[in-house]
Amino acid sequence: MSPTAVLVSCAELPSGDGDDDVLLPALSSLGFSVSWAPWDSSFDFASADAVILRATWDYASRRSEFLSWCSSVPSLFNSGDVVRWNTDKSYLVELSDAGVAVVPTSLVPPGSEPAFPSSEFVVKPSVGAGSRGAARFAGGSDASEHVAALHTEGHTALIQPYQSSVDASGELALVYVGGIYSHAFTKGAMLGSTMDPSGLYLTEKLAPASPPADAVALAEDVLDAASALLGILRAELLYARVDLVRGVDGKPLLLELELTEPSLGFRQADPEAPVRFASAVRQQLA
């Protein structure tokens, strides 16, 4: 009997945004019976051999419900424990404390008073997806109103100095499957982009990329540190996307580590990338 793999989406995008379309034939070629299903549907996820989070982009407004669902799924990739840790961007502070080069990050929970940088900065919710709720401010601005709005919605605010390199070169995303590097792509600056018709994420300008050595070295450090914090092996992460930017000194910095439902840029990758992903799914089941 063929193993079953379910790519998990949301009601607004039941078959994802198209980037993962190549995974269906890749998984089928390696013996899987594969289908899509929204996470909050009546699908029997417990019956599947592999339940793979791919486009659950409505989770931010329903995080408690989503985490409860994740905990109920036996064969979820990435695991529920990983999802719980990764869906709150306070993990950036943990990685920084572990010695990883991270974009300087401060957290302002409800009831706390913010301190704003003297240079350009960004304020966003610590729990969020698709850059919703993120705003950019000029140096010296008082963003208390935006922080208060996030607090009113129950969010912890996250404040970071804006990295001007994003305006010229965007972000560099390095994709790993089964803990091993697969491919990379660039993402244009998202702040100021238009919202997708689904209302779940901002549109991005993507392009294939060959990551320089210092970016790869940092991405490796990020995955090692995250795995140590989570108490798992890197190989236990079916997928990971490491988003990097350049700091004012030109050195790479971690902007985000996406372990829950990131777009993996298959349309910007080489033709073998979907098969690498499918092979990594088989590895997880073994």
HELIX and SHEET records of a PDB file:
HELIX    1   1 ASP A   19  VAL A   22  5                                   4    
HELIX    2   2 LEU A   23  SER A   29  1                                   7    
HELIX    3   3 PHE A   45  SER A   47  5                                   3    
HELIX    4   4 TYR A   59  ARG A   62  5                                   4    
HELIX    5   5 ARG A   63  SER A   72  1                                  10    
HELIX    6   6 GLY A   80  ASN A   86  1                                   7    
HELIX    7   7 TYR A   91  ASP A   97  1                                   7    
HELIX    8   8 SER A  144  THR A  152  1                                   9    
HELIX    9   9 SER A  165  SER A  169  1                                   5    
HELIX   10  10 ALA A  213  LEU A  230  1                                  18    
HELIX   11  11 ARG A  234  GLU A  236  5                                   3    
HELIX   12  12 PHE A  266  GLN A  268  5                                   3    
HELIX   13  13 ALA A  273  LEU A  285  1                                  13    
SHEET    1   A 4 SER A  33  PRO A  38  0                                        
SHEET    2   A 4 THR A   4  SER A   9  1                                        
SHEET    3   A 4 ALA A  50  LEU A  53  1                                        
SHEET    4   A 4 LEU A  76  PHE A  77  1                                        
SHEET    1   B 4 SER A 106  VAL A 108  0                                        
SHEET    2   B 4 ALA A 157  PRO A 161 -1                                        
SHEET    3   B 4 PHE A 121  PRO A 125 -1                                        
SHEET    4   B 4 ALA A 135  PHE A 137 -1                                        
SHEET    1   C 5 LEU A 206  ALA A 209  0                                        
SHEET    2   C 5 ILE A 180  LYS A 187 -1                                        
SHEET    3   C 5 GLU A 171  VAL A 177 -1                                        
SHEET    4   C 5 TYR A 239  ARG A 246 -1                                        
SHEET    5   C 5 PRO A 252  GLU A 258 -1                                        
END                                                                             
